Amino acid sequence: MLSRDVKIVNEVGLHARPATFFIQKANTFKSSIWIEKEDRRVNAKSLLGVLSMGIVKGTVVTLIADGEDETTALDGLEKLILNELND
């Protein structure tokens, strides 16, 4: 299991369209993936879960991956976030 802190940099955070891009990317990996904010953790492959987090610009979240492609998953999701969810 690996984890990584990432700061959300796009203007609207993880809402609507950016959240959809994030979830689509997360679903390309075999690993289980979670996103954590403060003391709350949700499945990063669940649109409802991610939207329920209320993640806005400037929020630091922890991405957690567990599985055979966990490193690739964290690298891909971090790149997507740092590219302002425009990949």
C-alpha positions as CSV (number, residue, x, y, z in Angstrom):
1,M,0.0,0.0,0.0
2,L,1.3,3.4,-1.0
3,S,0.1,6.9,-0.2
4,R,0.9,10.4,-1.5
5,D,-0.2,13.9,-0.6
6,V,-1.3,16.1,-3.5
7,K,-2.6,19.7,-3.5
8,I,-5.6,20.4,-5.7
9,V,-4.6,23.2,-8.1
10,N,-7.5,23.6,-10.5
11,E,-10.1,26.4,-10.0
12,V,-13.1,24.4,-9.1
13,G,-11.5,21.6,-7.1
14,L,-12.9,18.1,-7.5
15,H,-16.4,18.9,-8.6
16,A,-18.5,17.8,-11.5
17,R,-16.4,17.6,-14.7
18,P,-12.9,17.5,-13.0
19,A,-14.2,14.8,-10.6
20,T,-15.4,12.7,-13.6
21,F,-12.0,12.9,-15.2
22,F,-10.4,11.9,-11.9
23,I,-12.7,8.9,-11.5
24,Q,-12.3,7.8,-15.1
25,K,-8.6,7.8,-14.6
26,A,-8.8,6.0,-11.3
27,N,-10.9,3.3,-12.9
28,T,-8.2,2.5,-15.4
29,F,-6.1,0.9,-12.7
30,K,-6.5,-2.5,-11.1
31,S,-5.4,-1.3,-7.6
32,S,-7.9,-0.2,-5.0
33,I,-7.7,3.5,-4.7
34,W,-8.9,5.9,-2.0
35,I,-8.8,9.6,-1.5
36,E,-8.6,11.0,2.0
37,K,-9.2,14.5,3.3
38,E,-8.7,15.2,7.0
39,D,-10.2,12.1,8.7
40,R,-12.5,11.0,5.9
41,R,-11.6,8.4,3.3
42,V,-13.7,7.4,0.2
43,N,-13.3,5.1,-2.8
44,A,-11.6,7.2,-5.5
45,K,-13.5,5.2,-8.1
46,S,-16.9,6.4,-6.8
47,L,-18.2,9.7,-8.2
48,L,-20.7,10.1,-5.4
49,G,-17.9,9.4,-2.8
50,V,-15.5,11.9,-4.4
51,L,-18.1,14.6,-4.8
52,S,-19.2,14.1,-1.2
53,M,-15.8,15.2,0.0
54,G,-16.3,18.8,-1.1
55,I,-12.7,19.2,-2.3
56,V,-11.9,22.7,-3.3
57,K,-8.8,24.5,-4.8
58,G,-5.9,24.5,-2.4
59,T,-7.0,21.4,-0.5
60,V,-4.3,18.8,0.2
61,V,-5.6,15.3,-0.2
62,T,-4.0,11.9,0.4
63,L,-4.2,9.4,-2.5
64,I,-3.9,5.8,-1.3
65,A,-3.4,2.9,-3.7
66,D,-3.1,-0.8,-2.9
67,G,-2.5,-3.4,-5.6
68,E,-0.3,-4.6,-8.4
69,D,-0.2,-1.2,-10.2
70,E,-0.3,1.1,-7.1
71,T,2.8,3.1,-8.1
72,T,1.6,3.7,-11.6
73,A,-1.9,4.6,-10.2
74,L,-0.5,7.2,-7.9
75,D,1.8,8.6,-10.5
76,G,-1.0,8.9,-13.1
77,L,-3.5,10.5,-10.7
78,E,-1.0,12.9,-9.3
79,K,0.0,14.0,-12.9
80,L,-3.7,14.5,-13.7
81,I,-4.3,16.6,-10.6
82,L,-1.2,18.7,-11.1
83,N,-2.2,19.2,-14.8
84,E,-5.4,20.8,-13.4
85,L,-7.5,17.8,-14.3
86,N,-7.2,18.6,-18.0
87,D,-5.6,15.4,-19.2
